Amino acid sequence: MTTRKRLALAAAIATVGVPAGAAPASAEEKLLTLYSPRIDSLPYVHDTHNVTLRANDQEAPGKPGYVLGFKEMSLVDSKRPNAKPLPVSKMMVHHLLYFAPGRVDQLPGSCWYGAGFISGRGEEHPRGTVLRNSSRAFRDRYGINNRLADGSAPDWRLTAMVMNHYKRPKSFYIRARVWYTTDETRTSVSPVVIGDCSQLVNGMAYDVPGGGKRGSNHVNSSDWVAPFNGRLLMASSHQHGGGKYQTLESRTCGRRLFKAPVYHGMPDHPYNTIRPILHEPGPIGTGAYATLTGIPISQGEVLRRTAVHDNHNLHIAAMGFWATWFVKDDSIRRCGRLPNDITEINRPRRFDRTPNYDLKVPQLARPRGAFTAFDGNPLEVGDDFFRPGKVTARVGETVTWRFGGLRPHSVSVANGPRGFSSVYWGRTSGTYSYTPRVKGTYRLVCLVHPTTMAQTLEVK
Ligand SMILES: [Cu+2]
């Protein structure tokens, strides 16, 4: 089949869709095992690794086709087929994100539009399984089109933010088990990230300042206007940072689609027992939903997402967005009825119903030297230090930090009267400013190097 015909076919399938109850497409799915190149990490360093995965059937699929789902995304220290995933108590996965840049059939409207996003694993997937909705029925019908406009298979990009809790340097591979087919009959689905896209430069994160009454909430909300007619097949809430729940509602149709809980680990879960505490423990699960039929969403329909967080304590680099799967479908009716096959797919068997929102994240390194008054000149952030270690400033005075290292660093409140932070994966140049409005002792850390870099800011 020529590329043009194939694209035309894919477009036709995407437009027409497959009605619910239709016979499944012929299968021919394979489970590919793919490995990243070797990645090296240092103890307690919480850094981001960006790697290219070549389309050679070892790192990424070598032939164009459809990604039907990820059975597993995990860290291993050898390529033995039966190598056990490294435990989260040793190598904690903050996130793994897979992209196929340049792939066809990307639907507009995503905060990550154009990046070719395929799938990801967050802290809410401690077991490394990301798509438990990936039933055979789903995989027989839907897939993410993994091909470039010229008909070839794209190289992939993998972004991995991982925390090494071994006391020594550790090398690992990221292993993905991917359901894949070169069969042409799948309906093309597209991941669409619905969030506050204005926070994209912060990696979709925002700070929950805290300081509210016990039980008070911080709410982050945004509206999304559907740029196409389609069906919503899957919606996975992503929250951490003191998250309580996130909703997705249709303003146009006057109905709530989902209220996704945040499931926190029991006190004995590795996320809570792991030491040292490098960052606020993330949830072990978040509400995620799948429907084979799909929820009809019409062009121009307004969806509002609302993420609710605890605001008694501070929660820096908090998030609230939905990772969804859409299929284009011009046959849907505006505000048509909700399907009766919606299932929740990421609910842990055990979780803590009274999470510890008041956990105080420790400042692990000890700032040294005497207090110096901030004089308007930017405070220095380098490899691997804050200078000076102890600073005083006044309420209402804008404090500025300048990044000058070869390695990325961040300015982040571990604990204190209010939360603030620069971008969590760190930066190597430019400045970051914050104007404190509340007196007190702010214990700052670099999130990338939390055991070695700390600064104390005393606001008077
Ligand atoms: Cu650092």
Residues whose N, C-alpha, C, O or C-beta is under 5 A from the ligand:
A	BS01	CU	P408 H409 S410 C446 V448 H449 M453
